[in-house]
Amino acid sequence: MTKKSMNELKKRALLAKQRMKMGYWEQMMKDRDKMMGEVGSTFEAQKRVSDYQREKYNREFNITVSKTAQDEKLYSKVCDILESDEIVLNPIARLIDNEEYDNMDNEAKQRYILELSKKFRELKERYYREQISKSS
């Protein structure tokens, strides 16, 4: 494991430990049982409860999920980069829309790169969260 991924793993473990100490998951299970009693035990009701709890978790821990078409296109590219077997030294360069970038002045190019790098970090975190949830 690289040092950066180890730091990320430690950070995630610390946050999980804090949630356990606070009784977050016990409260979440109590809320889930209460809601299941109110809505019934059909598959669709269970799915609605799960979706509600997922959204609640995302809101509480300030996790934003972008749904715009451009973000989804970028997310697809980020997934391709992260799933490839090769070592990618310039992921931002692979995400740049060259037609748009070539028509910008220097200040706009800098701003575009900074925004794109921020978006890359967000989408990378989203990718890893989804991979963790798939493996659970």
Salt bridges, closest charged atoms under 4 A:
GLU8 OE2 - ARG12 NE 3.11
ASP31 OD2 - LYS56 NZ 3.25
ASP51 OD2 - LYS47 NZ 3.32
ASP51 OD1 - ARG54 NH1 2.89
ASP71 OD2 - LYS119 NZ 3.32
GLU72 OE2 - ARG126 NH1 3.05
GLU86 OE1 - ARG94 NH2 3.07
GLU122 OE1 - LYS119 NZ 3.63
GLU130 OE2 - ARG126 NE 3.08
